[in-house]
């Protein structure tokens, strides 16, 4: 029962990732593309966490944490680049 729910969740997260990737490709503005990238890394973390609940190893949880940290830092750096035109002052 729980395994079935996790598999359904994995499928829905995969669908959300496909829609976010579509927005990344077709976004009319740079801001739409940045939000799509944010959504993709959040969905990647959710997919890894759901897959980690299905499996027996703890490496999926650590990988999700690393993806979350890198996603946050890259979003902050890209936002600074969009505002100022330079990342390192």
GROMACS elastic network, one bead per residue, 0.5 to 0.9 nm:
[ bonds ]
;  ai    aj funct       b0    kb
    1     4     6  0.52297   500
    1     5     6  0.64699   500
    1     6     6  0.88467   500
    2     5     6  0.50927   500
    2     6     6  0.62681   500
    2     7     6  0.86608   500
    2    54     6  0.89185   500
    3     6     6  0.51220   500
    3     7     6  0.61909   500
    3     8     6  0.86606   500
    3    53     6  0.88836   500
    3    54     6  0.66768   500
    4     7     6  0.50618   500
    4     8     6  0.62097   500
    4     9     6  0.85554   500
    5     8     6  0.50976   500
    5     9     6  0.61234   500
    5    10     6  0.85979   500
    6    10     6  0.60846   500
    6    11     6  0.86209   500
    6    50     6  0.63148   500
    6    51     6  0.77827   500
    6    53     6  0.79504   500
    6    54     6  0.70815   500
    7    11     6  0.62766   500
    7    12     6  0.86968   500
    7    50     6  0.83514   500
    7    51     6  0.85212   500
    7    54     6  0.84670   500
    8    11     6  0.51018   500
    8    12     6  0.62620   500
    8    13     6  0.85960   500
    9    12     6  0.50931   500
    9    13     6  0.60378   500
    9    14     6  0.84442   500
    9    47     6  0.83044   500
    9    50     6  0.75425   500
   10    13     6  0.50929   500
   10    14     6  0.60690   500
   10    15     6  0.86276   500
   10    46     6  0.85454   500
   10    47     6  0.60724   500
   10    50     6  0.67293   500
   10    51     6  0.75370   500
   11    14     6  0.50095   500
   11    15     6  0.62669   500
   11    16     6  0.87073   500
   12    16     6  0.62176   500
   12    17     6  0.85943   500
   13    17     6  0.61582   500
   13    18     6  0.86267   500
   13    43     6  0.62884   500
   13    44     6  0.82398   500
   13    46     6  0.74591   500
   13    47     6  0.64213   500
   14    17     6  0.50019   500
   14    18     6  0.62402   500
   14    19     6  0.87139   500
   14    43     6  0.79494   500
   14    44     6  0.87311   500
   14    47     6  0.77129   500
   15    18     6  0.50464   500
   15    19     6  0.62819   500
   15    20     6  0.86256   500
   16    19     6  0.51337   500
   16    20     6  0.61401   500
   16    21     6  0.85386   500
   16    39     6  0.85335   500
   16    40     6  0.82589   500
   16    43     6  0.73298   500
   17    20     6  0.50477   500
   17    21     6  0.60475   500
   17    22     6  0.85352   500
   17    39     6  0.75877   500
   17    40     6  0.57207   500
   17    41     6  0.88476   500
   17    43     6  0.62861   500
   17    44     6  0.77620   500
   18    21     6  0.50370   500
   18    22     6  0.61886   500
   18    23     6  0.87254   500
   18    40     6  0.87158   500
   19    23     6  0.63349   500
   19    24     6  0.86281   500
   19    36     6  0.88342   500
   20    23     6  0.50059   500
   20    24     6  0.61669   500
   20    25     6  0.87483   500
   20    33     6  0.89097   500
   20    35     6  0.86135   500
   20    36     6  0.51542   500
   20    37     6  0.75017   500
   20    39     6  0.64761   500
   20    40     6  0.62100   500
   21    25     6  0.63245   500
   21    26     6  0.86090   500
   21    36     6  0.67588   500
   21    37     6  0.78731   500
   21    39     6  0.89773   500
   21    40     6  0.72087   500
   22    25     6  0.52017   500
   22    26     6  0.60494   500
   22    27     6  0.79813   500
   22    36     6  0.85396   500
   23    26     6  0.50624   500
   23    27     6  0.50333   500
   23    28     6  0.86458   500
   23    32     6  0.71828   500
   23    33     6  0.67441   500
   23    35     6  0.89089   500
   23    36     6  0.60995   500
   24    27     6  0.54934   500
   24    32     6  0.71516   500
   24    34     6  0.78026   500
   24    35     6  0.83121   500
   24    36     6  0.53467   500
   24    37     6  0.69039   500
   25    28     6  0.89387   500
   25    33     6  0.76160   500
   26    29     6  0.88626   500
   26    32     6  0.89578   500
   26    33     6  0.82983   500
   27    30     6  0.72092   500
   27    31     6  0.82563   500
   27    32     6  0.53834   500
   27    33     6  0.56367   500
   27    36     6  0.84065   500
   28    31     6  0.85865   500
   28    32     6  0.68862   500
   28    33     6  0.81016   500
   29    32     6  0.53743   500
   29    33     6  0.66974   500
   29    34     6  0.89897   500
   30    33     6  0.51076   500
   30    34     6  0.63011   500
   30    35     6  0.87418   500
   31    34     6  0.50736   500
   31    35     6  0.62367   500
   31    36     6  0.85334   500
   32    35     6  0.51955   500
   32    36     6  0.61353   500
   32    37     6  0.87097   500
   33    37     6  0.62284   500
   33    38     6  0.86511   500
   34    37     6  0.50964   500
   34    38     6  0.62637   500
   34    39     6  0.86155   500
   34    75     6  0.74722   500
   34    78     6  0.81748   500
   34    79     6  0.85286   500
   35    39     6  0.61197   500
   35    40     6  0.85469   500
   36    39     6  0.50072   500
   36    40     6  0.61055   500
   36    41     6  0.87832   500
   37    41     6  0.63535   500
   37    42     6  0.86214   500
   37    71     6  0.84843   500
   37    75     6  0.83759   500
   38    41     6  0.54147   500
   38    42     6  0.62299   500
   38    43     6  0.85673   500
   38    71     6  0.69888   500
   38    72     6  0.81330   500
   38    75     6  0.71683   500
   39    42     6  0.51374   500
   39    43     6  0.60126   500
   39    44     6  0.84519   500
   40    43     6  0.51075   500
   40    44     6  0.60287   500
   40    45     6  0.86403   500
   41    45     6  0.62094   500
   41    46     6  0.86065   500
   41    67     6  0.68591   500
   41    68     6  0.69302   500
   41    71     6  0.61571   500
   41    72     6  0.89909   500
   42    45     6  0.51291   500
   42    46     6  0.62917   500
   42    47     6  0.86526   500
   42    67     6  0.83803   500
   42    68     6  0.69825   500
   42    71     6  0.80611   500
   43    47     6  0.60171   500
   43    48     6  0.85128   500
   44    47     6  0.50567   500
   44    48     6  0.61590   500
   44    49     6  0.85674   500
   44    64     6  0.74888   500
   44    67     6  0.77991   500
   44    68     6  0.87998   500
   45    48     6  0.51605   500
   45    49     6  0.61533   500
   45    50     6  0.86173   500
   45    61     6  0.84825   500
   45    63     6  0.80312   500
   45    65     6  0.74301   500
   45    66     6  0.89764   500
   45    67     6  0.65764   500
   45    68     6  0.66124   500
   46    49     6  0.50764   500
   46    50     6  0.61196   500
   46    51     6  0.85064   500
   46    64     6  0.76146   500
   47    50     6  0.51233   500
   47    51     6  0.60391   500
   47    52     6  0.83911   500
   47    64     6  0.85319   500
   48    51     6  0.50385   500
   48    52     6  0.59259   500
   48    53     6  0.86115   500
   48    60     6  0.56330   500
   48    61     6  0.68851   500
   48    63     6  0.74865   500
   48    64     6  0.58788   500
   49    53     6  0.62895   500
   49    54     6  0.87232   500
   49    60     6  0.63878   500
   49    61     6  0.58218   500
   49    63     6  0.89258   500
   49    64     6  0.66135   500
   50    53     6  0.51272   500
   50    54     6  0.64641   500
   50    55     6  0.88491   500
   50    60     6  0.88969   500
   51    55     6  0.62402   500
   51    60     6  0.72901   500
   52    55     6  0.50719   500
   52    56     6  0.70023   500
   52    57     6  0.67618   500
   52    58     6  0.67591   500
   52    59     6  0.77091   500
   52    60     6  0.51219   500
   52    61     6  0.63954   500
   53    56     6  0.74146   500
   53    57     6  0.87264   500
   53    58     6  0.89349   500
   53    60     6  0.87386   500
   53    61     6  0.89410   500
   55    58     6  0.83999   500
   55    60     6  0.87326   500
   57    60     6  0.69410   500
   57    61     6  0.86259   500
   58    61     6  0.56426   500
   58    62     6  0.69000   500
   59    62     6  0.51803   500
   59    63     6  0.61569   500
   59    64     6  0.86240   500
   60    63     6  0.50636   500
   60    64     6  0.61551   500
   60    65     6  0.86700   500
   61    64     6  0.50876   500
   61    65     6  0.63165   500
   61    66     6  0.87843   500
   62    65     6  0.50624   500
   62    66     6  0.63142   500
   62    67     6  0.86904   500
   63    66     6  0.50881   500
   63    67     6  0.61703   500
   63    68     6  0.85737   500
   64    67     6  0.50923   500
   64    68     6  0.61179   500
   64    69     6  0.86715   500
   65    68     6  0.50863   500
   65    69     6  0.62588   500
   65    70     6  0.86748   500
   66    69     6  0.51754   500
   66    70     6  0.61455   500
   66    71     6  0.84047   500
   67    70     6  0.51942   500
   67    71     6  0.58678   500
   67    72     6  0.85039   500
   68    71     6  0.50976   500
   68    72     6  0.61669   500
   68    73     6  0.86733   500
   69    72     6  0.52623   500
   69    73     6  0.62858   500
   69    74     6  0.86150   500
   70    73     6  0.51644   500
   70    74     6  0.60037   500
   70    75     6  0.84785   500
   71    74     6  0.51932   500
   71    75     6  0.60793   500
   71    76     6  0.85850   500
   72    75     6  0.51939   500
   72    76     6  0.62007   500
   72    77     6  0.86178   500
   73    76     6  0.51488   500
   73    77     6  0.61091   500
   73    78     6  0.85372   500
   74    77     6  0.50556   500
   74    78     6  0.60121   500
   74    79     6  0.84797   500
   75    78     6  0.51164   500
   75    79     6  0.60499   500
   75    80     6  0.85520   500
   76    79     6  0.51484   500
   76    80     6  0.62076   500
   76    81     6  0.86091   500
   77    80     6  0.51327   500
   77    81     6  0.61774   500
   77    82     6  0.86931   500
   77    87     6  0.63006   500
   78    82     6  0.61631   500
   78    83     6  0.86279   500
   78    87     6  0.77994   500
   79    82     6  0.50620   500
   79    83     6  0.62046   500
   79    84     6  0.86139   500
   79    87     6  0.89874   500
   80    83     6  0.51249   500
   80    84     6  0.59583   500
   80    85     6  0.73527   500
   80    86     6  0.71518   500
   80    87     6  0.60141   500
   81    84     6  0.54207   500
   81    86     6  0.50208   500
   81    87     6  0.52107   500
   81    88     6  0.89020   500
   82    85     6  0.56513   500
   82    86     6  0.79909   500
   82    87     6  0.89492   500
   83    86     6  0.82525   500
   84    87     6  0.75398   500
   86    89     6  0.66725   500
